[in-house]
Amino acid sequence: DCRAVGRAPRGGGGANQPPPPPLRRALHSWNAAKDPDGPGLQLYDTLEALDPPAARRLRAEIVEPALLRAASAWTGDEGKDAVPPHRLFLVWRNKLPRMARAELLSTCLKTTRKYLRHRTPRDARAAAHLRAWRESPDPPDLAPLYAVVGPALARATRGPVAAVLQVLETWVGALPPLHLGCLLAGEVLPRWARELHASLVRPGGSAARLRKGGELYLVARRSVPANILQEDALVAKFLQAGLLMLLAGAEEDVDTLAALRPPRPEASSYAIVLAQRRQEGARKCFAAEQRPVPAPADKASVSFREVVERLATDHGVEFCPQEAGGGGGAERLSTTG
């Protein structure tokens, strides 16, 4: 097939010649869903080097439709279609024109979104696919994917706190810190704080209560990523309140424990915290745009006389200020030359 590509047509270049039939048949038999960077890519690169117009025709007639079909058909079932959309897009994005690249990206994201909607959070592979998109070179806007994953994880936080934190650990690196912090501050940690407080005030021996409380605290402390703990003030406040509860429990300070009683978890949610933080971000951006730009020091207080004098000097004209008639100290600015 490659030898057929290498034969130049008689009578000049191949700008108006159709692609060789063997190459067309080879591309038709290429399975883009299973082997996007295999023989199909190699044949296309060979033809593009020898006959760019023919390569463009084959790309539009065979390659682009094959890529769109492969991206649309992906379901994530192991053993059926092994190549996920993010890899399909990464292999071909620099070989497609702008419109075809945008169409392929839109199809890949739509297929991934559908997959995430049905697999989050019960399938750990869903986190791996989202992480692959985030870690790809020059990643696209993934907000439509986060809009599916965030609420799905929020709905899954109704179970035992330790199990929920373990699930969230698999999504570290897949979700950006903003969304992960909102899940912790809006869903998980309010329930964790409520459970921690209940373990310290229930009847029983103080040693048993402290042991249970300490276990709950350590589960949360080990599960919260260090970058979120450093950057998210609300998450840090929850853990700080947990320490204060443990201290009050160790001292059997009933009044302090009563004062530290957390509000009901239903008062907060992932959606509420996310909306608040987006509003805060918008206000900060608006304030930064409205902040006045200070004038340069050398132009902050320039008189009209100084402007005229500089213009005269720049144009090689003699600057001759004269006192205007009628007194009052007013000047008449004139030039000569």
C-alpha positions in Angstrom: 0.0 0.0 0.0 2.8 2.4 0.9 4.5 1.7 -2.4 1.3 2.7 -4.2 1.4 6.0 -2.4 5.0 6.7 -3.4 4.4 6.5 -7.1 4.0 10.0 -8.4 1.3 10.4 -11.1 2.6 11.2 -14.6 2.2 14.6 -16.1 3.0 16.6 -13.0 2.2 16.6 -9.2 -0.7 14.8 -7.6 -2.8 17.8 -6.6 -5.7 16.7 -8.7 -5.2 13.0 -8.5 -7.5 10.7 -6.4 -5.8 8.7 -3.6 -4.6 5.3 -4.7 -7.3 2.6 -4.3 -5.1 0.4 -2.1 -4.6 3.2 0.4 -8.4 4.0 0.4 -9.2 0.3 1.1 -6.6 0.2 3.9 -8.1 3.2 5.6 -11.7 1.8 5.1 -10.6 -1.3 7.0 -8.9 0.6 9.8 -10.6 0.3 13.2 -10.2 3.8 14.8 -12.1 2.7 17.9 -9.5 0.0 18.8 -6.3 1.4 17.2 -6.4 5.1 16.7 -2.6 5.5 16.4 -1.9 2.3 14.4 -1.8 1.6 10.6 -4.4 4.3 9.9 -2.3 7.0 11.4 0.8 5.8 9.7 -0.8 5.6 6.3 -2.3 9.0 6.7 1.1 10.5 7.7 2.8 8.9 4.7 0.2 10.2 2.2 0.3 13.7 3.8 4.1 13.8 3.3 3.8 12.7 -0.4 0.5 14.2 -1.5 -1.1 16.7 0.9 -4.2 17.4 -1.3 -5.0 13.7 -1.5 -4.4 13.3 2.2 -6.9 16.1 2.9 -9.5 14.4 0.7 -9.1 11.1 2.5 -9.1 12.8 5.9 -12.5 14.4 5.1 -14.0 11.3 3.4 -12.7 8.5 5.7 -10.7 9.6 8.7 -12.9 12.2 10.2 -16.1 10.1 10.0 -14.3 7.1 11.4 -13.0 9.1 14.4 -16.5 10.5 15.1 -18.0 7.0 14.9 -15.4 5.7 17.3 -15.9 8.5 19.8 -19.7 8.2 19.7 -19.7 4.4 20.1 -17.4 4.3 23.2 -19.2 2.9 26.3 -16.3 2.1 28.7 -17.0 -1.6 28.7 -13.7 -3.5 29.1 -12.9 -5.9 26.3 -15.3 -4.2 23.9 -13.7 -0.9 23.0 -10.4 -0.3 24.7 -9.6 3.2 23.5 -11.3 6.0 25.6 -12.3 9.3 23.9 -9.5 11.3 25.5 -6.8 9.2 23.8 -8.6 9.3 20.5 -8.7 13.1 20.6 -5.1 13.4 21.8 -3.8 11.2 18.9 -5.5 13.1 16.2 -6.1 16.7 17.4 -3.0 18.2 15.8 -3.7 16.5 12.5 -7.2 17.9 12.0 -8.3 21.3 10.9 -10.0 23.6 13.4 -13.6 22.8 12.6 -13.0 19.0 12.5 -11.0 19.2 15.7 -13.8 21.1 17.5 -16.4 18.6 16.3 -14.3 15.6 17.5 -13.7 17.3 20.9 -17.4 18.0 21.3 -18.2 14.4 20.5 -15.6 13.0 22.8 -16.7 15.2 25.8 -20.4 14.3 25.1 -19.6 10.6 25.2 -17.4 10.9 28.3 -20.2 13.0 30.0 -22.7 10.2 29.3 -20.3 7.6 30.7 -19.6 9.6 33.9 -23.3 10.2 34.5 -24.0 6.5 34.6 -20.7 5.3 36.3 -20.1 7.9 39.0 -19.3 7.1 41.8 -19.7 3.3 41.7 -17.1 2.7 39.1 -13.5 3.7 40.1 -12.5 3.8 36.4 -14.7 6.9 36.0 -12.2 8.9 38.1 -9.3 7.6 36.0 -11.0 8.7 32.8 -11.7 12.2 34.2 -8.1 12.4 35.5 -6.8 11.6 32.1 -8.7 14.5 30.6 -7.3 16.9 33.3 -3.7 15.7 32.9 -3.7 15.8 29.1 -1.5 18.5 27.4 -3.5 21.8 27.1 -6.7 20.3 28.5 -10.0 21.6 27.2 -12.8 23.2 29.2 -14.0 20.3 31.4 -16.8 22.2 33.2 -19.5 20.0 31.5 -17.9 16.9 33.0 -17.6 18.5 36.5 -21.2 19.4 36.3 -22.1 15.7 36.1 -19.5 14.3 38.6 -20.0 16.9 41.4 -23.7 16.3 41.9 -23.4 12.6 41.5 -20.7 12.5 44.3 -22.9 14.8 46.4 -25.7 12.3 46.2 -23.4 9.5 47.3 -22.4 11.2 50.5 -25.4 10.0 52.5 -23.7 6.8 53.7 -21.2 6.2 56.5 -18.7 9.0 56.7 -15.6 6.7 56.6 -16.9 5.0 53.4 -17.7 8.3 51.8 -14.2 9.7 52.5 -12.7 6.6 51.0 -14.7 7.1 47.8 -13.6 10.8 47.6 -10.0 9.8 47.9 -10.3 8.0 44.5 -11.3 11.4 42.9 -8.3 13.4 44.2 -6.6 14.7 41.0 -9.7 14.0 38.9 -11.8 16.8 40.3 -10.3 20.2 40.7 -9.7 21.5 44.3 -12.7 23.9 44.0 -15.2 21.0 43.5 -13.5 18.7 45.9 -13.4 21.3 48.6 -17.1 22.1 48.0 -18.0 18.4 48.4 -16.0 18.2 51.7 -17.3 21.5 53.1 -20.9 21.2 51.9 -21.6 17.5 52.2 -19.1 15.3 54.0 -17.6 17.3 56.8 -21.0 18.7 58.2 -22.1 15.0 58.6 -18.7 14.1 60.0 -18.8 16.9 62.6 -22.3 15.9 63.6 -21.2 12.2 64.0 -18.1 13.2 65.9 -20.1 15.4 68.3 -22.6 12.6 68.9 -19.9 10.1 69.7 -18.5 12.4 72.4 -21.8 13.2 74.2 -23.5 9.7 74.1 -23.7 7.8 77.4 -20.9 5.5 78.3 -17.3 5.6 79.6 -15.2 8.6 78.7 -12.4 6.4 77.4 -14.7 4.7 74.9 -16.1 8.0 73.7 -12.7 9.5 73.2 -11.4 6.4 71.3 -14.4 6.6 69.0 -14.0 10.3 68.5 -10.3 10.1 67.9 -10.9 7.4 65.2 -13.4 9.6 63.5 -11.1 12.6 63.5 -8.2 10.7 62.1 -10.3 9.3 59.3 -11.1 12.8 58.2 -7.7 14.2 58.7 -6.0 11.5 56.7 -8.5 11.8 53.9 -8.4 15.5 53.3 -5.7 16.4 50.7 -3.0 18.7 52.0 -3.5 21.3 49.4 -7.2 21.6 50.2 -6.5 21.8 53.9 -4.1 24.7 53.3 -6.2 26.6 50.8 -9.8 26.0 51.9 -10.5 27.9 55.1 -13.9 26.3 55.6 -12.5 22.8 55.5 -9.7 23.8 57.9 -12.4 25.2 60.3 -14.3 21.9 60.4 -11.1 20.0 61.4 -10.2 22.7 63.9 -13.7 22.4 65.4 -13.2 18.6 65.6 -10.1 19.1 67.7 -11.9 21.4 70.0 -14.6 18.8 70.5 -12.0 16.2 71.3 -10.4 18.5 73.8 -13.7 19.3 75.5 -14.6 15.6 75.6 -11.2 14.8 77.2 -11.9 17.5 79.9 -15.5 16.4 80.2 -16.5 20.1 79.6 -20.2 19.7 78.9 -20.8 23.4 78.3 -18.1 23.7 75.7 -19.4 20.5 74.0 -22.9 22.0 73.9 -21.6 25.2 72.4 -19.7 23.3 69.7 -22.7 21.3 68.6 -22.7 21.5 64.8 -25.8 22.7 62.8 -27.9 20.1 61.0 -26.1 18.8 57.8 -29.2 19.7 55.7 -28.3 23.4 56.2 -25.4 23.0 53.7 -24.8 21.3 50.4 -22.3 21.0 47.6 -24.4 23.2 45.4 -24.8 26.0 48.0 -21.0 26.1 48.8 -20.1 26.0 45.1 -22.5 28.9 44.3 -21.2 31.0 47.2 -17.6 30.5 46.0 -18.4 31.3 42.4 -20.1 34.5 43.6 -17.0 35.4 45.7 -14.8 34.8 42.7 -16.9 37.0 40.5 -16.9 39.8 43.1 -13.1 39.6 43.4 -12.7 39.8 39.6 -15.1 42.7 39.4 -13.2 44.6 42.2 -9.9 44.0 40.5 -11.3 45.4 37.2 -12.7 48.5 39.0 -9.5 49.3 40.9 -8.1 52.5 39.5 -4.8 52.3 37.7 -2.3 54.8 39.2 -0.8 57.3 36.8 3.0 57.1 36.2 5.0 59.3 38.6 6.4 61.5 35.8 2.9 62.2 34.4 0.9 62.4 37.6 1.1 66.3 37.8 2.2 67.7 34.4 1.1 71.3 33.7 0.0 72.6 30.4 3.1 74.7 30.1 5.3 71.6 30.6 3.4 69.8 27.8 3.9 72.7 25.4 7.6 73.0 26.3 8.2 69.3 25.7 6.4 69.4 22.3 8.5 72.4 21.3 11.7 70.7 22.3 10.8 67.5 20.5 10.2 69.5 17.2 13.2 71.7 17.5 11.2 74.9 18.2 12.2 77.6 20.6 9.8 77.9 23.6 9.2 81.5 24.6 6.7 82.0 27.4 5.6 85.7 27.8 3.6 87.4 30.4 0.1 88.2 29.2 -1.1 91.8 29.2 -3.4 93.0 31.9 -1.3 91.7 34.9 -2.4 88.9 37.1 0.7 86.9 36.5 -0.8 85.0 33.5 1.5 83.7 30.8 1.1 83.6 27.1 2.8 80.7 25.5 4.4 81.2 22.1 7.1 79.6 19.9 9.5 80.9 17.3 11.4 79.2 14.6 
